Every structure is written in C-alpha cells, then in structure tokens.
C-alpha cells in the first residue's frame, strides 16, 4: 500500500437472511473486507449457519488516510465457484471522526445489496481505529505519582489531576 495509512480492527460478526437467487443459502458463506483494491481479508467459510452465518473473526487492515469507505462483500462457495451474495460500502465517517475517541469500538449493521441492487440480507460488524501514538506520563516529569501505565492523549502538567490527560472538543470561532 502506498502513502500514509492508519490501522483499523474490523470484526466480521455475523449475517442475517442471506439469499442466493431468492432462495435461502444452505451453507458455505464467507465474507471479504476490502480497504482498497489490493488490501483485503477473508473469513473462514461458515458451513453450519446457512442463511444466518456467524464468524466473529477479527482482522487488522491498513486504511489509507484519504479513503472514504471500505467494502464488505459476502460470498457463497458453490459447485460452480464463488458467487457474490451481497455487498455494502461502509463510509469511513461511520467509525472515524465525530466526538467519540479514536479507539472507540463501533458496532455496525448494514443492508447488503446484490449485483442487481436488490436487498439481500444484513451484515453485522464492529470497527475500531487503532491509535498509533502513545504518551508516557513518566517522560514528562514526575509530578505526583508516576505509574508505568501508558495513556493516550495530550499530557497534562500534573499526573494527579484527571489522570494526566487532557481531552477536548475543538471549537471554531468567527473572531480571530
């Protein structure tokens, strides 16, 4: 992968009401997560769940910082090869940005669409952005008690106040 990226943790939990040619699938469903054309991971094949497969498989993927979405595809392995059951495009804005911390675990459910654009089940996933920079309070002086734990955020002058980390919400003003 070229260019800067961030690591995301994607867990494919399960799917519901999957159909192939308007009939419930019997077995052999699997999911593929794509963050770009060359970066993807696939689950194991669920042989027992039928139209309601469960995987609970966790992947760590590189997401380009310029990416606006990632794709989750569900497939079924048949005697004629792998057939696409449905696809969903997951907007990055659903799990990055806003007022929640970067390391927050998001549980998300999306409607799948088949190649004709028709509804074809639901996929359940969880996504977490892995925070890359760590702040060690001990390296900023030992005010109060200095612990060996590592925290995330902007260091505060004293560790005995609010755990030593400042959390804030950006405020924009028309007056500069």
N, C-alpha and C positions, 0 to 999 in steps of 0.2 A: 504494500500500500504506500503510495507516495503522498507526501505532505503531512501536516500535523493531524493528530487524531487523539481521541480520548477512549478509554476503555469502558465498555458497558457490560453489565452482567444481565443476561437475558435467560429467564427460566420459562421453558415451554411447559405449562402445567397440564392442560387437557383441551379437549374439543368436544363440541356437542352437536348432535343431529347432522352428521355428515352423510352426504348422499352422492352417489355416482350414477348418472343417467336416471335421476329421480327415484332411485332405489337406495335404501339404507345400505351402507357398506357392511360387509361381514367381518373383515379383519384386514391386517396389513397396512394400517395408516402410519404415516410418518410426517414430520414437519421439517421445513428448511427455513432458517433465518438468514437473511442477506442484509449486510450493511452497505455494500456496493457490489459491482459486478464480479469482483474477484474474492470477496470476503464473505464466507458463509459457513454455517454449521448445520448438521442434520441430526435429528433424534434417531434413536433406535426404532425399529418397526414394532408397533403395538399389535400383537397377534390375538389378543383376547377382548379388547374393548369394543370392537365393532364400530358402530356409529358414535360411540362415546369413549374414544380412546383417552388414556392417561399416560403421560410420560414423566413429568416432574424432572426434566433434565435441564441442567444449568450449563450455560456457555459464557465464555468471556470473549468478546469481539471488539475489534478496533472500529470505532465510528469516526469517519473524517469530521473535522470541526465544521466544515462547510455543508455537511449532509443535512437535508431537511426531512428525511424519512428513512425508515428501514422497512424491509418486506418480510412478511411471514407467509410461506406457502405450505399448504397441506397436500400430500400426495397419497396415492394408494398403489401398492405394488400388486399388479395383476399378472395373469399368464401372458398378456400382450405387452408387458412393460409397465413403467411407472406412469400413472395417469394423474393429472392435476385435479384435485377436488375443489380447491378454492384458494384465493389469495387475498391478503389485506396489506395495504400500505399504512404503516404506523407513523404518524407525524412525530418528529423528534420533540416538538413543543409539548407533546403529551407527557414527557418524562424529564425534560431539561428546561430550566428556566422557571419563571414564576417566583413564588415566595417560599417554596419548600427547599430544604437543604439539598445539596448535590447528592449526598449519599442516601437519600430517602428511597425506600422500596415502594414502587408503584405497582399495584395490581390492576391489570387492564383486560378488558374483554372486547373483542371486535367481531363484527359480522363479516363472514367470508363471502366472496363473490366468485362464481365460476367463470370460465372463459367467455360465456355469453353475457356476463354481468348480472346474472340472477343470484339471489340469496342462496347460500349453501352452507349453513351451519355457523357456529361461533367458535372462536379460539380464545383461550384464556392464557395470559402470560403475565410475568412480572418482570420489571426492568429496574435496574439500579445503575446510576452513573458512579463509577469508581473514582474517588477523589485521589488525585495523584500527589499533591503537595501536603507534607506533614509539617507541623510546627511542634518543636520540642521546647517545652517551657523552661527546662533547665539551661538551655543555651542562651537565654535572655536575662540571666541573672537569677539569683536565688532569693527573691523576696518571699517571705513566708515559707511554707513548706514546699519543697521541690520533690515531685514524685517521678517515678520512672515511666509513667504513662505518657503516651503521645496523643495529642489532641489536634483537631482541625480548626482552622480559623485564623484570626489576626491576634497576635499575642497582646495581652493587656499588661500594663506595668507591674501589677501585683498579682501573684497567683492565688492569694487568699480571697480575692473578690471575684465572684461569679465563675470560678474555675479557671480564671486566667485567659478567657477567650471572649472577644467582642463579636457579637452578631448584630447585624444591622440591615435595614432596608434602604435602598438608595432613594433619595429624594431629589427631584429636579425642581429648579426654580426659574421663573422667567426673569428674575432680577439677578444680574451678575455684577 
